[in-house]
Amino acid sequence: MELTEKLAKLTDAYCEARGVSVATVSGIIFKNSRTLPRVKSGGDLKTRSYHRAVAWISNHWPSDKEWPSDIARPVAEGGRV
């Protein structure tokens, strides 16, 4: 699975768990509500942007939901997620 596919899957899971739109999450992470929808539609983004998005999602992931098993979850500094 490519990074953009992983991010799309992770974004969908997060948005479903939180009850928010992809555009809302995109606006929070990138200050641009069109970035994540563009990636989900086959667009590209820089690796650094991918890591920033995954880190943000990880830091805000609902504690009562399972992280997708086929996507590596980043570990925050100090060993906490």
N, C-alpha and C positions, 0 to 999 in steps of 0.2 A: 504494500500500500504506500503510495506517495505521501509526502508531507501534507500537501493540500487536501488529499482525501482524508487523512487522519484529522486534520483541523476541521474539516466539514463535519465529520462524524462526531467529533468531540463537541463542536459548537451546537449541533442538533441535540445531543444528549443533555448538554447544560441548559439550553433554552427550554427544552421540554421539562426538565426537573425544576427549573425556576419559574416557568410560566412567563418568559419574556421573549421578545423577538430577536432574531439574528441581527437585525439592524440596530437594535438597542445595545446589544453586547458589542457590536462593531464600533458604535459611537463611543462607548466607554473605553474600550481598549485602544482604538486607533484615532479617536477624535474625528472619525469619518464613518457614517452609517452605511456606506456602500462597500467598504473593503471586504468584509466577510461574505456578504451576498455575492460579490464578484468572484471570490475564491470558490464558493459553492457552485457557481455557474461555470467553473472551469478556468477561472483566472489564476494568476500567479501572484506570489509575494516573496519578499526576501526572507532568507532563512532566519535572520534576526527577528523579523516581524512574527514569524511562526513561533519562535521560542518565547517571545513576549506574550503572545496570545495564549499559548499553552500554560505558561506560568501564571498568568492572570486567572485563567479558568481554574487551574489547580488550586490557587489560593482562595477562590470563592466557591469551590465545589461543595454542594450540600453534603453534610456529614451522614445523612441517612440514605445516600445513593451510592451505588457501586461505580467506581471509575471503570471505563471500558478496558477490558483485559488485554485487548490487542494494541493498546496505545500506552507507551511508557509514560509514567507520571513523574514529573520533575520533583526533586527533593529540594526544599527550600534550605537556605543557609541555616546551619545549626541542626540539620537533620529532620526538621519539621516540614510538613507539607502545608 
